[in-house]
Amino acid sequence: IAEGSAAQTQIEEAFGAAITITRELGDRRGEAIWLTNRAILHKENGRLSDAEAGHRAALQIARETGDPTVEAAVIGNLAVDLLELGRTDEAEAGMRAALAFAMRTGNKRSEGIWLGNLGDLNRIRGRLVEAEEQLRGAVALHREVGHRRAEGEHRCHYALVLRALKQPAEQELGLLSKSIRSPLRKPIKKCSSNLNNNS
């Protein structure tokens, strides 16, 4: 445990150093990226308040510099944290904003992720008709772009919606036992892999 804690401390220090360097260089896009990546690390370590603060700092920079790509990614990642903090309405608004940006820019991979996340959020909230439409659309997008892992996860949750709606779902229900995750968890995906400082 001590070794793991020391490793986490080293990782955080490295992220902090990257933030400091980008600030010294005046690279505000890089600063926003490293702030949100460190926020993701905080979230993974259960430090949700620190994660929210980091994402909001990154979001402010993205808006000040007029960088819609970073802004959309940060909004989506912040939405995931807000959901875990129990602030569901704020989380939904963030997911819808991330989805809208993906659709505007033609990023079908991200569109599928956020459409599926919204569908699963609506499933959890009992909005089954809307959830069915969104999860069905997400699965179609995942198939189109070849995102097999996301397809499997969202198909499992689509099956749960069909079962709740008392619609035939034999094929989808067969996936439940093969799901990588528990079908009752919130399979919310982050888009941190979309963040880099090379574009």
LOTORGU-333054 format. One line per 5 residues: number of its first residue (from 0); for each residue y, x, z of N, C-alpha, C. Coordinates in nm, 3 decimals, m for minus. Each point is the difference from the previous one (the first is absolute). Last residue first. Layout:
% LOTORGU-333054
NUM> Y:X:Z:Y:X:Z:Y:X:Z ~ ...
% end
This chain:
% LOTORGU-333054
198> 1.882:m0.273:m3.138:0.040:m0.089:m0.109:0.150:m0.020:0.000 ~ m0.263:0.255:0.325:m0.006:0.068:m0.130:0.048:m0.085:m0.114 ~ m0.093:m0.055:0.498:0.136:0.045:m0.030:0.006:0.069:m0.136 ~ m0.309:m0.422:0.227:0.002:0.144:m0.015:0.139:0.038:m0.044 ~ m0.316:m0.461:0.131:0.120:0.075:0.037:m0.021:0.149:m0.022
193> m0.330:m0.350:m0.057:0.099:m0.012:m0.108:0.123:0.085:0.027 ~ m0.364:m0.050:0.308:m0.039:0.089:m0.109:0.098:m0.006:m0.115 ~ 0.034:m0.287:0.381:0.055:0.133:0.024:m0.034:0.096:m0.113 ~ m0.054:m0.501:0.097:0.021:0.062:m0.130:0.055:0.142:0.016 ~ m0.331:m0.369:0.306:0.129:0.066:m0.014:0.008:0.065:m0.138
188> m0.295:m0.445:0.188:0.005:0.133:m0.059:0.143:0.053:0.000 ~ m0.325:m0.375:0.287:0.129:0.027:m0.059:0.005:0.145:m0.047 ~ m0.347:m0.355:0.186:m0.019:0.115:m0.089:0.129:0.038:m0.070 ~ m0.167:m0.242:0.473:0.109:m0.013:m0.096:m0.005:0.120:m0.094 ~ m0.444:m0.224:0.245:0.116:0.085:0.026:0.107:m0.023:m0.105
183> m0.436:m0.203:m0.006:0.096:m0.071:0.083:0.117:0.087:0.041 ~ m0.392:0.140:m0.261:0.080:m0.096:m0.077:0.103:m0.074:0.083 ~ m0.181:0.516:0.070:m0.029:m0.135:0.048:0.085:m0.100:m0.076 ~ m0.099:0.439:m0.268:0.064:m0.036:0.126:m0.049:m0.137:0.044 ~ m0.180:0.184:m0.389:0.023:0.123:0.074:0.057:m0.031:0.137
178> m0.319:m0.346:m0.269:0.139:0.040:0.016:0.012:0.125:0.084 ~ m0.393:m0.272:m0.130:0.016:0.134:m0.055:0.142:0.054:0.022 ~ m0.148:m0.441:0.125:m0.087:0.091:0.074:0.015:0.144:m0.047 ~ 0.244:m0.346:m0.221:0.044:0.013:0.139:m0.084:0.100:0.077 ~ m0.059:m0.157:m0.466:0.066:0.128:0.025:0.033:0.021:0.147
173> m0.186:m0.407:m0.183:m0.100:0.105:0.003:0.058:0.137:0.028 ~ 0.271:m0.384:m0.067:m0.055:0.004:0.135:m0.107:0.108:0.012 ~ 0.195:m0.091:m0.425:0.091:0.069:0.089:m0.057:0.013:0.140 ~ m0.250:m0.242:m0.316:0.011:0.139:m0.043:0.090:0.079:0.096 ~ m0.051:m0.471:0.073:m0.122:0.075:0.025:0.014:0.149:m0.035
168> 0.304:m0.416:0.044:0.040:0.141:0.010:m0.121:0.090:0.018 ~ 0.218:m0.550:m0.078:m0.112:0.091:m0.023:0.047:0.145:0.002 ~ 0.277:m0.344:0.296:m0.023:0.020:m0.142:m0.117:0.097:m0.018 ~ 0.253:m0.163:0.412:m0.125:m0.068:m0.039:m0.019:0.001:m0.151 ~ 0.344:0.216:0.280:0.039:m0.111:m0.087:m0.120:m0.082:m0.047
163> m0.067:0.386:0.263:0.085:m0.088:0.081:0.044:m0.123:m0.079 ~ m0.240:0.335:m0.226:m0.088:m0.068:0.096:0.081:m0.098:0.085 ~ 0.236:0.271:m0.298:m0.079:m0.101:m0.072:m0.090:m0.076:0.094 ~ 0.238:0.360:0.180:0.090:m0.110:m0.033:m0.076:m0.111:m0.071 ~ m0.228:0.396:0.093:0.026:m0.073:0.124:0.091:m0.121:m0.025
158> m0.085:0.295:m0.356:m0.118:m0.079:0.032:0.021:m0.082:0.127 ~ 0.327:0.308:m0.126:0.005:m0.115:m0.089:m0.119:m0.092:0.029 ~ 0.011:0.408:0.212:0.092:m0.093:0.064:0.021:m0.125:m0.086 ~ m0.270:0.342:m0.173:m0.061:m0.048:0.124:0.090:m0.103:0.068 ~ 0.163:0.221:m0.380:m0.102:m0.099:m0.036:m0.067:m0.057:0.125
153> 0.307:0.353:0.048:0.066:m0.129:m0.021:m0.097:m0.107:m0.049 ~ m0.164:0.440:0.075:0.058:m0.052:0.124:0.061:m0.138:m0.021 ~ m0.174:0.233:m0.378:m0.104:m0.041:0.093:0.055:m0.063:0.126 ~ 0.302:0.181:m0.314:m0.066:m0.119:m0.054:m0.106:m0.050:0.097 ~ 0.215:0.405:0.094:0.086:m0.115:0.030:m0.063:m0.128:m0.051
148> m0.226:0.393:m0.107:0.000:m0.020:0.145:0.083:m0.122:0.039 ~ m0.012:0.138:m0.462:m0.123:m0.063:0.048:0.001:m0.027:0.151 ~ 0.338:0.060:m0.416:0.015:0.034:0.142:m0.114:m0.068:0.076 ~ 0.134:m0.013:m0.493:m0.113:0.079:0.047:0.010:0.045:0.145 ~ 0.289:m0.294:m0.292:0.041:0.140:0.014:m0.112:0.088:0.054
143> m0.074:m0.470:m0.074:0.070:0.047:m0.119:0.033:0.149:0.008 ~ m0.189:m0.229:0.372:m0.099:0.022:m0.105:0.067:0.060:m0.123 ~ 0.279:m0.125:0.352:m0.081:0.116:0.038:m0.104:0.032:m0.107 ~ 0.257:m0.392:m0.055:0.079:0.121:m0.023:m0.078:0.126:0.036 ~ m0.198:m0.417:0.092:0.011:0.018:m0.145:0.079:0.127:m0.033
138> m0.028:m0.130:0.451:m0.130:0.049:m0.047:0.005:0.025:m0.151 ~ 0.377:m0.197:0.197:m0.014:0.140:0.039:m0.130:0.059:m0.051 ~ 0.084:m0.463:m0.061:0.082:0.083:m0.087:m0.013:0.147:0.031 ~ m0.217:m0.302:0.282:m0.063:m0.006:m0.132:0.078:0.087:m0.099 ~ 0.181:m0.055:0.426:m0.115:0.089:0.003:m0.074:0.000:m0.133
133> 0.369:m0.295:0.048:0.043:0.140:0.007:m0.118:0.096:m0.001 ~ m0.080:m0.471:0.008:0.065:0.039:m0.125:0.036:0.149:0.000 ~ m0.178:m0.185:0.397:m0.101:0.000:m0.108:0.061:0.048:m0.131 ~ 0.285:m0.063:0.372:m0.083:0.119:0.015:m0.103:0.010:m0.113 ~ 0.267:m0.387:0.035:0.079:0.113:m0.049:m0.082:0.129:0.007
128> m0.203:m0.377:0.178:0.021:m0.022:m0.143:0.078:0.116:m0.061 ~ m0.076:m0.009:0.475:m0.118:0.035:m0.080:0.021:m0.018:m0.149 ~ 0.249:0.088:0.464:0.054:m0.054:m0.125:m0.102:0.026:m0.111 ~ m0.028:0.148:0.472:m0.054:m0.131:m0.030:0.057:m0.065:m0.125 ~ 0.061:0.453:0.210:0.093:m0.102:0.050:m0.045:m0.142:m0.034
123> m0.247:0.381:m0.145:0.006:0.009:0.145:0.088:m0.110:0.059 ~ m0.018:0.039:m0.468:m0.131:m0.042:0.052:0.002:m0.002:0.152 ~ 0.372:0.173:m0.218:m0.001:m0.146:m0.005:m0.135:m0.056:0.047 ~ 0.037:0.462:m0.034:0.090:m0.046:0.106:0.004:m0.152:0.004 ~ m0.233:0.201:m0.348:m0.076:0.010:0.125:0.086:m0.042:0.120
118> 0.200:0.006:m0.426:m0.106:m0.100:0.003:m0.077:0.005:0.131 ~ 0.321:0.330:m0.081:0.063:m0.129:0.027:m0.103:m0.111:0.010 ~ m0.155:0.418:m0.126:0.042:0.003:0.140:0.068:m0.131:0.040 ~ m0.120:0.061:m0.452:m0.117:m0.020:0.085:0.036:m0.001:0.147 ~ 0.336:0.101:m0.307:m0.039:m0.139:m0.020:m0.120:m0.033:0.088
113> 0.145:0.444:m0.007:0.090:m0.085:0.078:m0.031:m0.148:m0.019 ~ m0.263:0.320:m0.241:m0.008:0.026:0.144:0.085:m0.099:0.078 ~ 0.020:m0.009:m0.473:m0.126:m0.052:0.052:m0.013:0.017:0.150 ~ 0.372:0.191:m0.215:0.009:m0.146:m0.004:m0.126:m0.063:0.056 ~ 0.014:0.466:m0.060:0.072:m0.043:0.119:0.013:m0.152:0.005
108> m0.202:0.169:m0.382:m0.080:0.042:0.115:0.066:m0.046:0.130 ~ 0.222:m0.062:m0.415:m0.102:m0.100:0.027:m0.089:0.038:0.118 ~ 0.504:0.098:m0.179:m0.101:0.077:0.073:m0.110:m0.096:0.045 ~ 0.438:m0.087:m0.241:m0.126:0.002:m0.074:m0.109:0.082:0.065 ~ 0.467:m0.122:0.144:m0.021:0.132:m0.059:m0.132:0.012:m0.075
103> 0.131:m0.405:0.228:0.114:0.038:m0.084:m0.024:0.130:m0.074 ~ m0.320:m0.150:0.317:m0.001:m0.084:m0.119:0.113:0.038:m0.095 ~ m0.020:0.213:0.418:m0.115:0.041:m0.082:m0.006:m0.079:m0.130 ~ 0.324:m0.124:0.319:0.034:0.127:m0.063:m0.114:0.047:m0.090 ~ m0.069:m0.387:0.255:0.099:m0.025:m0.104:0.037:0.128:m0.073
98> m0.285:0.029:0.376:m0.067:m0.062:m0.115:0.097:m0.021:m0.115 ~ 0.173:0.151:0.408:m0.079:0.106:m0.064:m0.072:m0.052:m0.123 ~ 0.234:m0.312:0.260:0.094:0.091:m0.066:m0.074:0.112:m0.071 ~ m0.250:m0.298:0.258:0.049:m0.068:m0.120:0.100:0.089:m0.076 ~ m0.162:0.153:0.414:m0.106:0.001:m0.100:0.045:m0.066:m0.130
93> 0.292:m0.012:0.369:m0.014:0.135:m0.053:m0.105:0.008:m0.108 ~ 0.053:m0.406:0.232:0.117:0.025:m0.085:m0.007:0.139:m0.062 ~ m0.330:m0.116:0.314:m0.018:m0.072:m0.126:0.116:0.025:m0.095 ~ 0.029:0.177:0.435:m0.102:0.069:m0.078:m0.020:m0.066:m0.136 ~ 0.281:m0.205:0.313:0.063:0.120:m0.054:m0.097:0.076:m0.089
88> m0.170:m0.369:0.229:0.095:m0.044:m0.102:0.070:0.119:m0.065 ~ m0.302:0.079:0.365:m0.065:m0.041:m0.124:0.098:m0.040:m0.109 ~ m0.044:0.292:0.442:0.121:m0.057:m0.061:m0.035:m0.044:m0.143 ~ m0.286:0.243:0.325:0.002:m0.144:0.019:0.121:m0.069:m0.060 ~ m0.158:0.471:m0.014:0.085:m0.027:0.115:0.015:m0.150:0.026
83> m0.239:0.158:m0.375:m0.074:0.042:0.119:0.081:m0.021:0.127 ~ 0.207:m0.092:m0.410:m0.112:m0.092:0.018:m0.077:0.036:0.126 ~ 0.343:0.284:m0.137:0.054:m0.122:0.060:m0.110:m0.102:0.023 ~ m0.109:0.398:m0.228:0.026:0.026:0.141:0.051:m0.125:0.071 ~ m0.062:m0.022:m0.463:m0.130:0.016:0.065:0.019:0.021:0.150
78> 0.382:m0.011:m0.273:m0.058:m0.134:0.016:m0.134:0.007:0.072 ~ 0.217:0.399:m0.128:0.061:m0.059:0.119:m0.059:m0.138:0.026 ~ m0.124:0.214:m0.393:m0.062:0.065:0.115:0.055:m0.054:0.131 ~ 0.193:m0.158:m0.401:m0.139:m0.041:0.011:m0.068:0.060:0.121 ~ 0.439:0.135:m0.100:m0.001:m0.140:0.041:m0.144:m0.049:0.019
73> 0.060:0.429:m0.179:0.030:m0.003:0.143:m0.003:m0.143:0.052 ~ m0.052:0.065:m0.462:m0.116:0.053:0.071:0.021:m0.007:0.151 ~ 0.359:m0.125:m0.280:m0.109:m0.098:m0.008:m0.123:0.048:0.078 ~ 0.371:0.296:m0.036:0.034:m0.118:0.080:m0.115:m0.100:0.002 ~ m0.027:0.379:m0.279:m0.026:0.034:0.140:0.027:m0.122:0.088
68> 0.102:m0.063:m0.447:m0.143:0.030:0.013:m0.037:0.031:0.144 ~ 0.461:m0.079:m0.133:m0.082:m0.120:0.018:m0.149:0.028:0.016 ~ 0.473:0.258:0.097:m0.133:0.039:m0.050:m0.096:m0.116:0.019 ~ 0.499:0.098:0.126:m0.035:m0.083:m0.115:m0.132:0.039:m0.064 ~ 0.242:0.169:0.407:m0.009:0.084:m0.120:m0.038:m0.079:m0.124
63> 0.035:m0.209:0.429:0.127:0.072:m0.017:0.000:0.080:m0.130 ~ m0.396:m0.223:0.129:0.103:m0.095:m0.043:0.134:0.070:m0.024 ~ m0.359:0.254:0.168:m0.035:m0.047:m0.135:0.106:m0.097:m0.053 ~ 0.039:0.150:0.446:0.031:0.106:m0.095:m0.027:m0.047:m0.143 ~ m0.120:m0.292:0.347:0.145:0.014:m0.006:0.042:0.105:m0.102
58> m0.457:m0.053:0.096:0.051:m0.112:m0.079:0.152:0.009:m0.015 ~ m0.222:0.305:0.283:m0.027:0.031:m0.141:0.057:m0.108:m0.090 ~ 0.024:m0.074:0.459:0.087:0.112:m0.035:m0.016:0.038:m0.146 ~ m0.288:m0.325:0.172:0.136:m0.054:m0.014:0.100:0.111:m0.033 ~ m0.451:0.119:0.087:0.012:m0.073:m0.126:0.142:m0.053:m0.021
53> m0.095:0.211:0.411:m0.004:0.094:m0.111:0.016:m0.067:m0.135 ~ m0.033:m0.268:0.391:0.127:0.074:m0.001:0.005:0.097:m0.118 ~ m0.404:m0.233:0.078:0.104:m0.089:m0.049:0.134:0.073:m0.012 ~ m0.356:0.234:0.194:m0.024:m0.021:m0.143:0.109:m0.089:m0.059 ~ m0.004:0.069:0.463:0.047:0.120:m0.069:m0.017:m0.015:m0.151
48> m0.174:m0.343:0.262:0.146:m0.001:0.011:0.060:0.121:m0.071 ~ m0.472:m0.036:0.030:0.058:m0.093:m0.095:0.152:m0.004:0.007 ~ m0.418:0.312:0.119:0.139:0.004:0.046:0.084:m0.088:m0.092 ~ m0.481:0.120:m0.040:0.029:m0.110:0.088:0.141:m0.007:0.053 ~ m0.214:0.302:m0.331:m0.022:0.044:0.138:0.037:m0.109:0.101
43> 0.067:m0.064:m0.464:m0.143:0.031:0.012:m0.035:0.043:0.141 ~ 0.454:m0.071:m0.106:m0.072:m0.126:0.001:m0.150:0.024:0.020 ~ 0.279:0.373:m0.051:0.022:m0.064:0.130:m0.080:m0.130:0.010 ~ m0.001:0.217:m0.414:m0.078:0.075:0.098:0.014:m0.062:0.139 ~ 0.268:m0.172:m0.337:m0.140:m0.041:m0.023:m0.091:0.071:0.098
38> 0.447:0.128:m0.003:m0.014:m0.132:0.061:m0.143:m0.052:m0.018 ~ 0.122:0.396:m0.213:m0.020:0.023:0.143:m0.017:m0.132:0.074 ~ 0.101:m0.026:m0.452:m0.135:0.054:0.015:m0.030:0.031:0.147 ~ 0.432:m0.146:m0.115:m0.097:m0.111:m0.006:m0.143:0.051:0.010 ~ 0.347:0.320:0.002:0.018:m0.091:0.113:m0.104:m0.111:m0.001
33> 0.022:0.296:m0.364:m0.065:0.061:0.116:0.017:m0.085:0.124 ~ 0.211:m0.148:m0.395:m0.145:0.005:m0.021:m0.070:0.057:0.123 ~ 0.472:m0.002:m0.013:m0.054:m0.135:0.016:m0.152:m0.001:m0.011 ~ 0.222:0.406:m0.086:0.010:m0.035:0.142:m0.059:m0.139:0.025 ~ 0.036:0.149:m0.443:m0.107:0.068:0.071:0.000:m0.033:0.148
28> 0.352:m0.161:m0.255:m0.124:m0.068:m0.040:m0.118:0.061:0.073 ~ 0.420:0.199:0.058:m0.013:m0.123:0.075:m0.125:m0.079:m0.038 ~ 0.181:0.510:m0.005:m0.094:m0.076:m0.082:m0.029:m0.132:0.073 ~ 0.268:0.398:0.138:0.072:m0.116:m0.054:m0.086:m0.086:m0.090 ~ m0.112:0.401:0.269:0.018:0.015:m0.144:0.083:m0.113:m0.061
23> m0.118:m0.003:0.459:0.081:0.121:m0.021:0.030:0.021:m0.148 ~ m0.290:m0.352:0.121:0.137:m0.028:0.044:0.091:0.119:m0.027 ~ m0.456:0.050:m0.082:0.060:m0.086:m0.102:0.144:m0.036:0.038 ~ m0.249:0.251:0.312:0.027:0.078:m0.122:0.068:m0.086:m0.105 ~ m0.151:m0.208:0.398:0.113:0.089:0.026:0.040:0.076:m0.126
18> m0.387:m0.266:m0.015:0.120:m0.084:0.008:0.124:0.086:0.018 ~ m0.414:0.215:0.013:0.030:m0.044:m0.136:0.126:m0.086:m0.003 ~ m0.168:0.131:0.417:0.059:0.114:m0.070:0.038:m0.038:m0.143 ~ m0.232:m0.315:0.258:0.136:0.016:0.048:0.071:0.114:m0.068 ~ m0.454:m0.065:m0.090:0.079:m0.107:m0.060:0.146:0.011:0.042
13> m0.296:0.296:0.200:0.013:0.033:m0.142:0.084:m0.105:m0.072 ~ m0.113:m0.074:0.448:0.099:0.107:m0.009:0.024:0.039:m0.146 ~ m0.339:m0.311:0.093:0.132:m0.059:0.022:0.110:0.104:m0.012 ~ m0.442:0.151:m0.024:0.032:m0.080:m0.118:0.140:m0.061:0.014 ~ m0.174:0.233:0.367:0.033:0.092:m0.109:0.040:m0.076:m0.126
8> m0.157:m0.247:0.368:0.132:0.057:0.030:0.045:0.093:m0.112 ~ m0.432:m0.176:m0.022:0.099:m0.103:m0.029:0.142:0.051:0.025 ~ m0.358:0.279:0.118:0.011:m0.010:m0.146:0.105:m0.103:m0.039 ~ m0.106:0.047:0.453:0.074:0.117:m0.047:0.020:m0.006:m0.150 ~ m0.269:m0.328:0.197:0.140:m0.020:0.038:0.087:0.115:m0.050
3> m0.464:0.032:m0.056:0.057:m0.102:m0.087:0.145:m0.024:0.028 ~ m0.236:0.290:0.282:0.017:0.061:m0.133:0.062:m0.101:m0.096 ~ m0.112:m0.151:0.428:0.115:0.089:0.006:0.027:0.064:m0.135 ~ m0.382:m0.263:0.048:0.120:m0.084:0.000:0.124:0.086:0.000
% end
